[in-house]
Structures are given as structure tokens and as C-alpha cells.
């Protein structure tokens, strides 16, 4: 997962560098055939449809400006995540299958205070809104990689069993706040958006179950739930591409 985040961070830095260069050239008046209407708002103007990818998944969005300084963004994201982790606990190797979902529909309102100026901060905006997460959950399945010996008996990992931990957040609207660059113009039709912010989630609930010899020894759900009750911020780092329907 760290490698994936590194790749995403490198891609984001590349886009920021490209965006800064593009806006700097635009600020010097070298706009070629790009019409002035593409720069009139901090949001794609007058209407745009796009795709995005980020820490909360991949999806589609629609931009609708509300004057020169304000705009709406309606989007939907889908995130299936799965990875395997091998760790060592009490001198025994344990393999954990980790999966998560963060499927949501969001509505954000943005304010672009510098939309009438030129330069990189022309498309800078402050965003507030929320998202309805209709499936926000995580699952952790852990088992021994190898068996262990109990006296002269070799106990197979299947006999030891598997511990399954489920973390769920209720289906509700979660508030969002962040910043972004929502109309970095590429040409007369296409633009790039970059968003940085976080959702504030509801308190999660935790359930645990086990099989095999571990079945009677699962009683940590309340402790885990108490330990993660304050981890309620879901970061959102996102890159999007939008297509303007009118010049």
C-alpha cells in the first residue's frame, strides 16, 4: 500500500508541476487558440463532465458554475480495495487479507476567490459539502502462515482457524472540507482538477468472529472499537479530467 501511495504522490507532483507551467504560460497571455471563456471561472465554464481517480476511488463528476466565483460539483466514486499483509506476532508469521469499500455520492460547493485573475491561483478554490457513503466498510481476515507444534502434535493452520474482523460505518451523509484547483485549462475543451481535503465520518462499529481453535477466544471487538473511535477522518486526494461541452 505504501508503494501505491508513493506512485500516486509522484503522479500528483507531476500534475502540479505541469499545471503550474500551463497556468504560468496562460498568465503571460500565450493562450493560442484557447477561448477566453475557458478562463472566466474557477470551474469549467459553462458546464463539464469528467472522470476522477484518488484515495476515495474512481468515478464520474459534473461541474456546474454558479457565476464567476462559485460552482457545484456532483460526483460518484467507487472504491474496491484489497491487499495482503504478512506480519510476525508472538514469533509466528500471520497472513492478513485486507479489503475495503468506500462507495459514495458527493455534492461539493466551491468558492474560487481569484477566478478573475491570471496565474496558477486563478483556479484555486475552497470546497465544502458532503458525501453519502452507501457502502463504507473494511474487513480483515487473519490466519497463521504455518502450523505450530503442541508437544508431539503438529497443528495445521486450518485447525487453528481464522479471525475475521469487520469494521463498518453507517450509511449517512459525511461532511467534507478541502481545497482544490478545479479548472486548470489544457485546451478549449479539456481541463484538469486537483482536490485535497477530508471527510468527517461517523463512529465505526466492529464485529469479530473466528473459526477452529480460535472460535472461543474472540473478545477484542469492544477494545478495537474503542481504539479506532477517534479515527474518523477520511483523506481525499484526487485528480480529475473534465470535458467542456461549450466553448
NORNORKA-V869304 format. One record per backbone hydrogen bond with DSSP energy under -0.5 kcal/mol. CO is the residue of the C=O (numbers start at 0). NH is the residue of the N-H. If there is no record, write none. Layout:
BEGIN
CO;NH + CO;NH
END
This chain:
BEGIN
0;4 + 1;5 + 2;6 + 3;7 + 4;8 + 5;9 + 6;10 + 7;11 + 8;12 + 9;13 + 10;14 + 11;15 + 12;16 + 13;17 + 14;18 + 15;19 + 16;20 + 17;21 + 18;22 + 19;23 + 20;24 + 21;25 + 22;26 + 23;27 + 24;27 + 24;29 + 25;28 + 28;30 + 30;33 + 34;37 + 35;38 + 36;39 + 45;64 + 46;244 + 47;62 + 48;242 + 49;60 + 50;240 + 51;58 + 52;238 + 53;56 + 56;53 + 57;77 + 58;51 + 59;75 + 60;49 + 61;73 + 62;47 + 63;71 + 65;69 + 67;41 + 68;111 + 69;65 + 70;109 + 71;63 + 72;74 + 72;107 + 73;61 + 74;105 + 75;59 + 76;103 + 77;57 + 78;80 + 78;101 + 80;99 + 82;97 + 84;86 + 84;95 + 86;88 + 86;93 + 88;91 + 91;88 + 92;144 + 93;86 + 94;142 + 95;84 + 95;97 + 96;140 + 97;82 + 98;138 + 99;80 + 100;136 + 102;133 + 102;134 + 103;76 + 104;131 + 105;74 + 106;129 + 107;72 + 108;127 + 109;70 + 110;112 + 110;125 + 111;114 + 113;116 + 118;121 + 119;122 + 120;123 + 122;181 + 123;113 + 124;179 + 125;110 + 126;177 + 127;108 + 128;175 + 129;106 + 130;132 + 130;173 + 131;104 + 131;133 + 132;171 + 134;102 + 135;168 + 136;100 + 137;166 + 138;98 + 139;141 + 139;164 + 140;96 + 141;162 + 142;94 + 147;154 + 148;150 + 149;152 + 152;149 + 152;154 + 153;155 + 154;147 + 155;158 + 155;159 + 156;160 + 158;212 + 159;213 + 161;163 + 161;210 + 162;141 + 162;164 + 163;208 + 164;139 + 165;206 + 166;137 + 167;204 + 169;171 + 171;132 + 171;173 + 173;130 + 174;199 + 175;128 + 176;197 + 177;126 + 178;195 + 179;124 + 180;193 + 181;43 + 182;184 + 183;191 + 188;243 + 189;185 + 189;186 + 190;241 + 191;183 + 192;239 + 193;180 + 194;237 + 195;178 + 196;235 + 197;176 + 198;200 + 198;233 + 204;167 + 206;165 + 208;163 + 210;213 + 211;214 + 213;216 + 214;217 + 216;218 + 219;223 + 220;224 + 221;225 + 222;226 + 223;227 + 224;228 + 227;230 + 229;231 + 231;200 + 231;233 + 232;234 + 233;198 + 235;196 + 236;54 + 237;194 + 238;52 + 239;192 + 240;50 + 241;190 + 242;48
END
